[in-house]
Amino acid sequence: MAVSRDAALAAVRAALDTLSDVYVDAATESDLYEAALLTEAVRAARDAGGTVLLTNDGHSRPRAVVFRRSPGNLWNQQFTYAKVTFSPTRILEIHLGVFVLATSGVPHECDVAVLDHDEAQRSRQANVHPRASKLIAAIEAKNYSAPPGLNIGRSFLGLSTELGPGKSFLAFPSSHARSVETLLAKRSSECFSGVVPASPDADGLRKHIEKKIKNWVVQG
Amino acid sequence: MEQSGEIYEELMLQVEGLSGEIAQQLRAEVTRGRLVRGFELSARERRLRDQRITDTESARIGRADVAVIEYDGDQRLRLLCEALVTAARTMAASRRALIGLLELTDLSGNQIVFADEDDPSPRVLNIGVQAREAEWRRGIVEQELAPLQQELSSWL
């Protein structure tokens, strides 16, 4: 049966009312999405054979899990990250919203950064940004419910060029992004649309990161 | 659907009320229009465009050409519905994922804190409560919008 104008208006209004009771604000929803993608990276590391510790100090579990609301320096021990151990000499860290020094010498924010633990230690000891050469993988998270425009693809291309070939993954929940997907189709850094956490598309992203991590582990 | 363009405009004011960001994403996409390859144009649309080209004696539309098609009212409304369903799913799944992170690392408690450096007012979220609430609301949003989504024509 055809949906009438009034029924259509009522349905969308009801949906909006339903959402407004739980939608916090755009910034917090983006923070939650980025943290959820950090979880995907943590799962990828675990699936690659690592043992995961969520920590603020590198040794013990935190009293509270605290994530960054805006980009910051890795060496600030106020924030929580994942330390993943594969062997005594092969350890990585997964951080949310830290600056990484690109090949150009400019620091860039990585929404999710998978880094060599030795490089993270160097960063903490000397208060210097970790270098992109020691970055294993990075996720650029865009909490877009509608298709992102070409500008998102272009800025991601710039970021991925800065961080090094094949290390960066662009992820967003919208399942339509023709122009961005076309732009990135033949590039080493990949675009993952439809990435709602724990969805089949998120599985695809996680498997890519798992592969990156496995490659890094065997190179050690 | 009759008057779908007007319905879309009317509803966009309410989407603004929920999230200026989602509204902005939708408006940007509608303004951009849909990118389609030359061979994906409907026969009618292709004929019309080829006709205009022929009038100026330029080359006809080929496989490599990319055209822009404006979203019609139904498609705009469907875009809006899809964005709301995607937002509802993302909200629920993000919260659920964070519970999974706490479980995966054997952390007790259900709180996640979002803060800036030396933040005097961090945002503390009870992720367990939020996840249950968001999951329930996701179901309602999907249920509310399903008939309308079925009704609207697909552009894929």
HADDOCK unambig.tbl for C-alpha pairs under 7 A between the chains (distance, minus, plus):
assign (segid A and resid 2 and name CA) (segid B and resid 151 and name CA) 6.74 0.50 0.50
assign (segid A and resid 3 and name CA) (segid B and resid 148 and name CA) 6.46 0.50 0.50
assign (segid A and resid 3 and name CA) (segid B and resid 151 and name CA) 6.82 0.50 0.50
assign (segid A and resid 8 and name CA) (segid B and resid 148 and name CA) 6.35 0.50 0.50
assign (segid A and resid 9 and name CA) (segid B and resid 7 and name CA) 6.76 0.50 0.50
assign (segid A and resid 11 and name CA) (segid B and resid 144 and name CA) 5.42 0.50 0.50
assign (segid A and resid 11 and name CA) (segid B and resid 145 and name CA) 6.02 0.50 0.50
assign (segid A and resid 12 and name CA) (segid B and resid 145 and name CA) 6.61 0.50 0.50
assign (segid A and resid 15 and name CA) (segid B and resid 141 and name CA) 4.82 0.50 0.50
assign (segid A and resid 15 and name CA) (segid B and resid 144 and name CA) 6.29 0.50 0.50
assign (segid A and resid 16 and name CA) (segid B and resid 18 and name CA) 6.99 0.50 0.50
assign (segid A and resid 18 and name CA) (segid B and resid 137 and name CA) 6.02 0.50 0.50
assign (segid A and resid 18 and name CA) (segid B and resid 141 and name CA) 6.77 0.50 0.50
assign (segid A and resid 19 and name CA) (segid B and resid 88 and name CA) 6.73 0.50 0.50
assign (segid A and resid 19 and name CA) (segid B and resid 137 and name CA) 6.60 0.50 0.50
assign (segid A and resid 20 and name CA) (segid B and resid 18 and name CA) 5.89 0.50 0.50
assign (segid A and resid 22 and name CA) (segid B and resid 134 and name CA) 6.15 0.50 0.50
assign (segid A and resid 26 and name CA) (segid B and resid 19 and name CA) 6.55 0.50 0.50
assign (segid A and resid 26 and name CA) (segid B and resid 21 and name CA) 6.52 0.50 0.50
assign (segid A and resid 29 and name CA) (segid B and resid 91 and name CA) 6.99 0.50 0.50
assign (segid A and resid 32 and name CA) (segid B and resid 94 and name CA) 5.94 0.50 0.50
assign (segid A and resid 32 and name CA) (segid B and resid 95 and name CA) 6.97 0.50 0.50
assign (segid A and resid 33 and name CA) (segid B and resid 94 and name CA) 5.46 0.50 0.50
assign (segid A and resid 36 and name CA) (segid B and resid 94 and name CA) 5.01 0.50 0.50
assign (segid A and resid 36 and name CA) (segid B and resid 97 and name CA) 5.39 0.50 0.50
assign (segid A and resid 36 and name CA) (segid B and resid 98 and name CA) 5.88 0.50 0.50
assign (segid A and resid 39 and name CA) (segid B and resid 97 and name CA) 6.53 0.50 0.50
assign (segid A and resid 39 and name CA) (segid B and resid 98 and name CA) 6.84 0.50 0.50
assign (segid A and resid 39 and name CA) (segid B and resid 101 and name CA) 5.83 0.50 0.50
assign (segid A and resid 52 and name CA) (segid B and resid 105 and name CA) 6.48 0.50 0.50
assign (segid A and resid 53 and name CA) (segid B and resid 105 and name CA) 6.15 0.50 0.50
assign (segid A and resid 54 and name CA) (segid B and resid 105 and name CA) 6.20 0.50 0.50
assign (segid A and resid 64 and name CA) (segid B and resid 112 and name CA) 6.99 0.50 0.50
assign (segid A and resid 65 and name CA) (segid B and resid 112 and name CA) 5.31 0.50 0.50
assign (segid A and resid 65 and name CA) (segid B and resid 113 and name CA) 6.04 0.50 0.50
assign (segid A and resid 66 and name CA) (segid B and resid 112 and name CA) 6.17 0.50 0.50
assign (segid A and resid 66 and name CA) (segid B and resid 113 and name CA) 4.56 0.50 0.50
assign (segid A and resid 66 and name CA) (segid B and resid 114 and name CA) 5.70 0.50 0.50
assign (segid A and resid 66 and name CA) (segid B and resid 115 and name CA) 6.85 0.50 0.50
assign (segid A and resid 67 and name CA) (segid B and resid 113 and name CA) 6.14 0.50 0.50
assign (segid A and resid 67 and name CA) (segid B and resid 114 and name CA) 4.89 0.50 0.50
assign (segid A and resid 67 and name CA) (segid B and resid 115 and name CA) 6.32 0.50 0.50
assign (segid A and resid 68 and name CA) (segid B and resid 114 and name CA) 5.66 0.50 0.50
assign (segid A and resid 68 and name CA) (segid B and resid 115 and name CA) 5.29 0.50 0.50
assign (segid A and resid 68 and name CA) (segid B and resid 116 and name CA) 5.68 0.50 0.50
assign (segid A and resid 69 and name CA) (segid B and resid 114 and name CA) 5.45 0.50 0.50
assign (segid A and resid 69 and name CA) (segid B and resid 115 and name CA) 5.09 0.50 0.50
assign (segid A and resid 69 and name CA) (segid B and resid 116 and name CA) 5.28 0.50 0.50
assign (segid A and resid 70 and name CA) (segid B and resid 116 and name CA) 6.02 0.50 0.50
assign (segid A and resid 145 and name CA) (segid B and resid 22 and name CA) 6.66 0.50 0.50
assign (segid A and resid 145 and name CA) (segid B and resid 83 and name CA) 4.74 0.50 0.50
assign (segid A and resid 145 and name CA) (segid B and resid 86 and name CA) 5.49 0.50 0.50
assign (segid A and resid 145 and name CA) (segid B and resid 87 and name CA) 5.51 0.50 0.50
assign (segid A and resid 146 and name CA) (segid B and resid 25 and name CA) 5.70 0.50 0.50
assign (segid A and resid 146 and name CA) (segid B and resid 26 and name CA) 5.76 0.50 0.50
assign (segid A and resid 146 and name CA) (segid B and resid 83 and name CA) 5.16 0.50 0.50
assign (segid A and resid 147 and name CA) (segid B and resid 29 and name CA) 6.51 0.50 0.50
assign (segid A and resid 173 and name CA) (segid B and resid 86 and name CA) 6.69 0.50 0.50
assign (segid A and resid 173 and name CA) (segid B and resid 90 and name CA) 6.84 0.50 0.50
assign (segid A and resid 174 and name CA) (segid B and resid 86 and name CA) 6.62 0.50 0.50
assign (segid A and resid 179 and name CA) (segid B and resid 35 and name CA) 6.96 0.50 0.50
assign (segid A and resid 196 and name CA) (segid B and resid 89 and name CA) 6.96 0.50 0.50
assign (segid A and resid 196 and name CA) (segid B and resid 90 and name CA) 5.30 0.50 0.50
assign (segid A and resid 196 and name CA) (segid B and resid 93 and name CA) 6.56 0.50 0.50
assign (segid A and resid 197 and name CA) (segid B and resid 90 and name CA) 6.93 0.50 0.50
assign (segid A and resid 197 and name CA) (segid B and resid 93 and name CA) 5.33 0.50 0.50
assign (segid A and resid 197 and name CA) (segid B and resid 94 and name CA) 5.92 0.50 0.50
assign (segid A and resid 197 and name CA) (segid B and resid 97 and name CA) 6.54 0.50 0.50
assign (segid A and resid 198 and name CA) (segid B and resid 93 and name CA) 6.93 0.50 0.50
